[in-house]
Amino acid sequence: MAKKKRLRLIAELARRIRAYRELKSQPRESQKYALDYETMTRPHTGKMLPVLAWRDVGRESRLFSLLAGMRLFGVGRVFTRKSWLEEHTEPSYWHITKVKVDFTAENMDHGRAWGLLTYKGKQESEVREVEKVMYHDWRLVPKHDEQQFKDFEPLPEPPVRYVPYPPLLRAMLLAQRAQKQDGSSGAEEPLLQLRRNVVLNKDYFRRQEQEKQKKEGTAV
C-alpha cells in the first residue's frame, strides 16, 4: 500500500512567503515608467526616450493621465492613439473594460488596463491587456464620436486566388524553367491558381491532348 504524501505545512508556508516577497520587491508601474522630463530618461532603467518622441511628451498624454481624471477611471470609454489616427484611415481604438490603478503613484496616473481592441475596423473577440499605456500619444474619443467609430464596417478582403507551390514542386518547376531558358533563371515566382475557370470534364482533357499532339507533331 502506497504511503500518503505528508503535507509539509511549514515548507509550503515558507514558499508562499518567498513568492510574496519576490512579488513585493518588483518595481511598481509608477517606478518602472517614471520619466525625468528634463533629461528625457527613465530613472529606473536609465534609458533615454527616442528623439522623435520628445515632441509628443510635451503635447500628448499617457493613457493613465487621462484615466486618472475620469469617472470610474474611464471604464466603458473609448480611447485611440495619435499614431493610429495618422497612419490608418480605418478606426483603431480600445474600449476599456477594466482598470487596475497603482495607488502608490503620486497622481494615480500609472497602472494596468484591459479592454477590447478594434484595429483597422476589425474588433477582437477577447478582452486583453492594453499595450503601450506609457506612450505619450493617447487620446480620448468624445462621446458624440464614439458611435461613428463603432459603426464603421470594414471592406471585405479580396479572395486569395494564388498560393505558392510546395517546396519540392517549386524546385522542380524552377529547374524546368531554367532548362528551357538555357540556364537563365526567371524572376517570376511560380504560383498555384486556386480557382480555374474551366470545367474539368472529358472534353477538356481531350482538347488538351489534341493541342499537345499538334505541338509535338504526329509520329512517323
NUVOKOL-712447 format. One record per residue (C-alpha): residue number from 1; residue in one letter; x, y, z. Coordinates in pm, 1 decimal. Layout:
# NUVOKOL-712447
<NUM, "A", <X, Y, Z>>
...
END
This chain:
# NUVOKOL-712447
<1, "M", <0.0, 0.0, 0.0>>
<2, "A", <144.1, 332.5, -107.6>>
<3, "K", <225.1, 580.3, 164.3>>
<4, "K", <31.8, 901.4, 178.0>>
<5, "K", <228.9, 1212.0, 90.9>>
<6, "R", <291.4, 1413.5, 404.6>>
<7, "L", <186.3, 1774.1, 393.6>>
<8, "R", <484.6, 1988.0, 480.3>>
<9, "L", <294.8, 2286.9, 610.9>>
<10, "I", <599.3, 2485.6, 719.9>>
<11, "A", <770.6, 2436.2, 382.2>>
<12, "E", <455.3, 2539.4, 195.6>>
<13, "L", <420.0, 2848.4, 412.7>>
<14, "A", <785.0, 2939.2, 352.0>>
<15, "R", <734.2, 2900.6, -24.9>>
<16, "R", <436.2, 3135.1, -18.6>>
<17, "I", <629.1, 3391.2, 186.2>>
<18, "R", <918.6, 3382.6, -64.6>>
<19, "A", <676.9, 3426.5, -356.0>>
<20, "Y", <507.4, 3717.3, -178.8>>
<21, "R", <838.5, 3889.3, -101.6>>
<22, "E", <952.9, 3841.6, -460.0>>
<23, "L", <628.8, 3996.3, -584.1>>
<24, "K", <660.8, 4291.3, -344.0>>
<25, "S", <1023.3, 4350.2, -447.3>>
<26, "Q", <928.0, 4402.2, -811.2>>
<27, "P", <912.6, 4768.6, -919.8>>
<28, "R", <566.9, 4919.2, -942.6>>
<29, "E", <428.8, 5071.8, -1258.1>>
<30, "S", <495.5, 5422.3, -1124.3>>
<31, "Q", <860.7, 5333.0, -1061.3>>
<32, "K", <911.8, 5141.5, -1383.0>>
<33, "Y", <773.9, 5408.3, -1619.1>>
<34, "A", <862.1, 5726.0, -1427.2>>
<35, "L", <1011.1, 5989.9, -1658.2>>
<36, "D", <1254.2, 6272.8, -1592.7>>
<37, "Y", <1121.6, 6544.3, -1820.6>>
<38, "E", <1446.7, 6743.6, -1811.6>>
<39, "T", <1674.8, 6468.5, -1937.8>>
<40, "M", <1402.6, 6260.3, -2109.5>>
<41, "T", <1524.4, 5944.7, -1936.9>>
<42, "R", <1354.4, 5682.8, -1719.5>>
<43, "P", <1528.5, 5676.9, -1376.6>>
<44, "H", <1454.4, 5307.9, -1317.8>>
<45, "T", <1628.8, 5182.9, -1632.8>>
<46, "G", <1840.6, 5485.2, -1722.3>>
<47, "K", <1723.1, 5465.4, -2084.2>>
<48, "M", <1654.3, 5778.8, -2284.0>>
<49, "L", <1338.0, 5822.5, -2488.0>>
<50, "P", <1376.9, 5831.1, -2867.8>>
<51, "V", <1428.1, 6183.1, -3000.4>>
<52, "L", <1116.0, 6153.4, -3217.5>>
<53, "A", <906.2, 6104.0, -2902.6>>
<54, "W", <1024.3, 6421.7, -2727.2>>
<55, "R", <775.4, 6641.0, -2910.2>>
<56, "D", <479.2, 6420.7, -2813.4>>
<57, "V", <585.3, 6414.8, -2447.1>>
<58, "G", <500.8, 6782.0, -2411.9>>
<59, "R", <184.5, 6778.4, -2622.9>>
<60, "E", <18.7, 6438.3, -2585.0>>
<61, "S", <-89.8, 6235.4, -2279.9>>
<62, "R", <-34.3, 5887.7, -2145.4>>
<63, "L", <-336.1, 5661.5, -2109.1>>
<64, "F", <-346.3, 5675.6, -1728.7>>
<65, "S", <-303.5, 6052.8, -1728.4>>
<66, "L", <-643.3, 6058.7, -1899.3>>
<67, "L", <-799.1, 5777.7, -1692.7>>
<68, "A", <-699.1, 5930.0, -1358.4>>
<69, "G", <-928.0, 6229.9, -1404.5>>
<70, "M", <-1234.2, 6040.5, -1526.0>>
<71, "R", <-1531.6, 5882.6, -1354.7>>
<72, "L", <-1472.2, 5511.9, -1279.4>>
<73, "F", <-1124.5, 5561.8, -1424.4>>
<74, "G", <-1261.0, 5563.4, -1779.8>>
<75, "V", <-1421.5, 5216.9, -1775.1>>
<76, "G", <-1662.7, 5197.4, -2068.2>>
<77, "R", <-1497.8, 5480.5, -2263.7>>
<78, "V", <-1314.6, 5462.2, -2596.6>>
<79, "F", <-951.3, 5566.6, -2642.8>>
<80, "T", <-736.6, 5587.7, -2952.9>>
<81, "R", <-377.0, 5685.1, -3031.3>>
<82, "K", <-230.7, 5969.8, -3232.6>>
<83, "S", <-15.3, 5731.1, -3436.3>>
<84, "W", <-324.8, 5529.3, -3535.9>>
<85, "L", <-509.8, 5841.4, -3648.4>>
<86, "E", <-216.7, 5945.5, -3866.2>>
<87, "E", <-135.1, 5605.3, -4016.7>>
<88, "H", <-476.5, 5442.7, -4075.0>>
<89, "T", <-796.5, 5561.7, -4235.5>>
<90, "E", <-991.9, 5285.1, -4060.2>>
<91, "P", <-1077.0, 5345.3, -3693.3>>
<92, "S", <-845.2, 5184.3, -3437.3>>
<93, "Y", <-930.2, 5213.8, -3070.1>>
<94, "W", <-952.7, 5044.2, -2729.3>>
<95, "H", <-1282.4, 5001.2, -2543.4>>
<96, "I", <-1177.2, 4995.9, -2176.6>>
<97, "T", <-1344.8, 4727.5, -1962.6>>
<98, "K", <-1119.0, 4702.0, -1654.4>>
<99, "V", <-860.8, 4924.2, -1484.2>>
<100, "K", <-612.9, 4842.7, -1207.3>>
<101, "V", <-465.9, 5167.6, -1075.0>>
<102, "D", <-132.1, 5194.7, -897.8>>
<103, "F", <-249.6, 5389.6, -591.3>>
<104, "T", <109.2, 5442.4, -474.9>>
<105, "A", <168.3, 5677.0, -768.0>>
<106, "E", <157.9, 6045.3, -680.3>>
<107, "N", <-130.8, 6131.9, -913.5>>
<108, "M", <-260.9, 5775.0, -959.4>>
<109, "D", <-155.1, 5804.6, -1323.7>>
<110, "H", <3.0, 5458.9, -1351.8>>
<111, "G", <-136.7, 5107.8, -1362.6>>
<112, "R", <-273.6, 4844.5, -1596.1>>
<113, "A", <-585.0, 4841.0, -1811.3>>
<114, "W", <-779.2, 4580.7, -2009.2>>
<115, "G", <-1023.3, 4617.4, -2295.6>>
<116, "L", <-1141.7, 4517.1, -2641.5>>
<117, "L", <-914.2, 4620.1, -2927.4>>
<118, "T", <-1051.3, 4727.6, -3264.5>>
<119, "Y", <-766.1, 4762.9, -3513.1>>
<120, "K", <-829.4, 4893.7, -3863.6>>
<121, "G", <-1202.8, 4843.3, -3817.5>>
<122, "K", <-1171.8, 4477.9, -3706.4>>
<123, "Q", <-1270.0, 4406.0, -3347.2>>
<124, "E", <-1108.7, 4127.3, -3148.5>>
<125, "S", <-1337.3, 3885.3, -2967.3>>
<126, "E", <-1147.4, 3855.3, -2637.6>>
<127, "V", <-1056.1, 4110.0, -2372.7>>
<128, "R", <-682.0, 4156.9, -2322.5>>
<129, "E", <-440.8, 4395.2, -2155.1>>
<130, "V", <-387.8, 4731.7, -2318.9>>
<131, "E", <-39.1, 4767.3, -2460.2>>
<132, "K", <194.2, 5068.8, -2450.6>>
<133, "V", <-2.7, 5259.0, -2187.7>>
<134, "M", <310.8, 5460.5, -2106.7>>
<135, "Y", <335.0, 5612.6, -2456.7>>
<136, "H", <258.8, 5983.4, -2486.6>>
<137, "D", <11.5, 5961.0, -2774.7>>
<138, "W", <-322.0, 5856.8, -2622.2>>
<139, "R", <-642.1, 6047.7, -2692.1>>
<140, "L", <-994.3, 6020.3, -2555.5>>
<141, "V", <-1266.2, 5974.7, -2817.1>>
<142, "P", <-1552.1, 6219.9, -2740.4>>
<143, "K", <-1889.9, 6072.4, -2657.3>>
<144, "H", <-2052.5, 6211.0, -2973.1>>
<145, "D", <-1784.5, 6045.6, -3191.4>>
<146, "E", <-1788.3, 5700.1, -3029.3>>
<147, "Q", <-2080.3, 5571.0, -3235.7>>
<148, "Q", <-1911.5, 5685.2, -3556.8>>
<149, "F", <-1605.5, 5479.7, -3463.3>>
<150, "K", <-1814.4, 5172.7, -3376.5>>
<151, "D", <-2043.5, 5186.2, -3683.5>>
<152, "F", <-1754.9, 5154.5, -3928.4>>
<153, "E", <-1782.2, 4842.7, -4146.7>>
<154, "P", <-1451.3, 4720.4, -4292.6>>
<155, "L", <-1435.5, 4628.3, -4658.4>>
<156, "P", <-1428.0, 4253.9, -4725.6>>
<157, "E", <-1085.8, 4119.3, -4804.5>>
<158, "P", <-1033.5, 4004.8, -5164.7>>
<159, "P", <-1030.4, 3626.8, -5204.1>>
<160, "V", <-695.7, 3451.6, -5233.7>>
<161, "R", <-651.4, 3338.0, -5593.8>>
<162, "Y", <-287.8, 3225.5, -5597.8>>
<163, "V", <-69.7, 3047.5, -5341.2>>
<164, "P", <297.4, 2938.9, -5356.7>>
<165, "Y", <378.5, 2586.4, -5468.7>>
<166, "P", <509.8, 2331.6, -5216.4>>
<167, "P", <892.0, 2349.9, -5184.7>>
<168, "L", <970.8, 2032.2, -5381.9>>
<169, "L", <726.8, 2110.2, -5664.1>>
<170, "R", <851.3, 2470.2, -5675.0>>
<171, "A", <1211.2, 2348.2, -5714.1>>
<172, "M", <1105.5, 2116.5, -5998.9>>
<173, "L", <923.0, 2397.4, -6183.2>>
<174, "L", <1218.6, 2634.0, -6145.9>>
<175, "A", <1454.3, 2363.2, -6273.6>>
<176, "Q", <1232.6, 2303.5, -6579.3>>
<177, "R", <1211.8, 2676.3, -6646.4>>
<178, "A", <1590.6, 2713.4, -6618.8>>
<179, "Q", <1640.6, 2418.3, -6856.0>>
<180, "K", <1410.4, 2570.9, -7118.8>>
<181, "Q", <1576.3, 2912.0, -7088.5>>
<182, "D", <1930.6, 2766.8, -7123.8>>
<183, "G", <2024.4, 2811.0, -6759.6>>
<184, "S", <1895.5, 3166.3, -6715.0>>
<185, "S", <1667.2, 3179.7, -6410.6>>
<186, "G", <1346.3, 3380.6, -6442.9>>
<187, "A", <1249.6, 3637.0, -6182.7>>
<188, "E", <880.1, 3542.4, -6180.6>>
<189, "E", <777.4, 3323.0, -5889.6>>
<190, "P", <561.3, 3020.9, -5986.0>>
<191, "L", <219.3, 3037.6, -5821.4>>
<192, "L", <-60.7, 2784.1, -5798.8>>
<193, "Q", <-402.2, 2904.6, -5912.4>>
<194, "L", <-671.1, 2805.1, -5665.3>>
<195, "R", <-972.1, 2853.7, -5888.9>>
<196, "R", <-994.0, 2756.9, -6253.8>>
<197, "N", <-1245.3, 2899.1, -6496.4>>
<198, "V", <-1281.8, 2572.5, -6687.7>>
<199, "V", <-1483.0, 2258.7, -6629.7>>
<200, "L", <-1261.1, 1952.9, -6581.1>>
<201, "N", <-1458.1, 1702.7, -6790.7>>
<202, "K", <-1368.6, 1458.1, -7067.0>>
<203, "D", <-1389.7, 1721.4, -7339.9>>
<204, "Y", <-1139.6, 1942.8, -7159.7>>
<205, "F", <-877.2, 1666.2, -7132.9>>
<206, "R", <-944.1, 1560.7, -7494.9>>
<207, "R", <-872.6, 1914.2, -7615.3>>
<208, "Q", <-558.5, 1927.0, -7403.6>>
<209, "E", <-436.3, 1604.6, -7560.6>>
<210, "Q", <-510.9, 1732.1, -7912.1>>
<211, "E", <-323.0, 2055.9, -7853.0>>
<212, "K", <-27.8, 1860.5, -7717.0>>
<213, "Q", <-21.0, 1640.0, -8028.1>>
<214, "K", <-30.5, 1947.1, -8254.4>>
<215, "K", <270.4, 2096.1, -8079.7>>
<216, "E", <471.9, 1773.2, -8080.5>>
<217, "G", <366.2, 1659.1, -8427.2>>
<218, "T", <245.1, 1321.6, -8547.5>>
<219, "A", <479.4, 1024.2, -8511.6>>
<220, "V", <600.4, 879.6, -8844.9>>
END
